[in-house]
Amino acid sequence: MKIPAELKYSSDHEWVKVEGNKATIGITDFAQDQLGDVVFVEVPEVDAELTATEGLGTIESVKAVSDVYSPVSGKVIEVNEQLEDAPQLINEDAYGKGWICVVELSNPAEINDLLNAEAYEKLLLEEA
Amino acid sequence: MILEKQPLIFELGKPGRKAVDLPKLDVPEADNLVPVKYARTQKAALPELSQLELMRHYTQLSNRNFGVDTGFYPLGSCTMKYNPKINEDISRYPGLSLLHPLQATETVQGALEILYKCEQALAEISGMKAVTMQPAAGAHGELTGLKLIRAYHRDRNDLARTKVIVPDSAHGTNPASAAVCGMEAVEIKSEADGSIDLAALKAAVGPDTAALMLTNPSTLGLFENKIEAIAKIVHDAGGLLYYDGANSNAIMGIVRPGDMGFDVVHLNLHKTFSTPHGGGGPGSGPVGVKEDLVKFLPNPRVQCNAGVYSWITSEKSIGKMQAFHGNFGIIIRAYAYILSMGGEGLRRSSEDAVLNANYCKKMLEEAYDSPFDRFCMHECVLTSLKQKPYGIHTLDIAKRLLDYGYHPPTIYFPLIVEEAIMIEPTESESKETLDGFIDAMKKIAEEAATTPELVHNAPHNTIVSRLDETLAARNPVVKWEAQ
């Protein structure tokens, strides 16, 4: 299970890549593995205001429909439109081409509440 | 003999072939029955088959079907019980099957009596004051129930109550019904055993709470022992309790939702009351309410005055939920079931359903992980965690069961149990049938350990093996086109 060291993680299995005031959000390799083949991704709309721990969209796999929770608060400035035609990008490249959206952080301090790679790996071990 | 390949009906026949020869037209042909602007200019490309080809085609397809009359169908949360044939017989009586819903009431007194008495029986079984037979199935019943709850709050001018609390172990229809009703679903986390977390419930209720929707026994097949405390918390906060009747087959004739504190109930006639389920049923999801909500029930309702039945309407009604009076043919079947079983019989069927589920659970506890160490109700939840080390998942086990001639149990539900296998045998099944199924499940557990490939590539004996569900979902082709 891949857990890149440079990312931050939520206990709901989303990842965040922080660059200055911007954060890219996606779901983790563990999450995509649990979901199985993803068949539809509902991404938020550009300009939508997200609140940390609240839903930002949904992912439908052959097994189930799951909510994706925003790990941070802020305004959506970019969404991954490729997911509409190629939802499999989430399975194939969860940390890369499977990104979901980019947010302009309204409360950067929230980043400190997220897990680092080591803590997230520990969480996975506990859940297993 | 079931043929391996069955062409589509469009691929059969020859141009000009007919299933029925109509006599020659011996009256003048009417002109312009359809206004010219609507009439098609080209002939519709309909299949052209002989009657024999047509019969063979559909008979072949029907042979591929699997139903309760074909074999064991332990689909959890679905109550695939046997549909006694006397119910079918009675529903086909010409005096019932040839009625029109707009007939004058004096010509359909018997039909109204069946509706009225079936309502009364369901009210007694569920502990409610009155019942509407209009909802066409369970989720439609949920929508009806939520509309009743909203009307109740609005009528008291309590307009802030828009939130519907739903535990995360609930059927997906619960939050969906709340959304369709224009209310907001609020999810609360359940305890590991699927029961309500009282602290989470207390934190969630408030002046905006319209209702709590609850299934009892829960979707994990376990009785919610804290139901009285739950009812008190919701009622103290000013909300109502909605009973999702999906699992009523565990409690019918033993305990009543009304006595547990529920205010609104739906029952699935196509589950608990032995009417056909699957293949379009059709379903039927009557909704019962306590006294305070009776005036909001859908219009019209049957009343009985000195032995004469007629329709009444209420000004405060939420309106119609169906064009006519519900799926009447199904209501007849359910009423026939209730009368032929009697009170004792209904209780006995629930007891046997619980006994059968516990027997399966006990017999499979060694071969499979059984996460809840207590008696279950009408269904039991196992998991495939013991098979995980061999790379075998719940899906593989379900597919392998097809090779043994069984319809697989419900899988991957409830969502809060990892790799869930949910078995609901119903009371209809004999011990021999259960033993056969248990043997097959044990054999599959053995195969998972010794020849995992066999399980992983199952099914081997069906007309098609694993379909590419991912491709079908990502790229659905829903229309046939000529090559």
Interface residues (C-beta under 8 A of the other chain):
Chain A: D37 V39 F40 E60 V62 K63 A64 V65 P87 Q88
Chain B: G172 Y412 L415 E469 T470 A473 R474
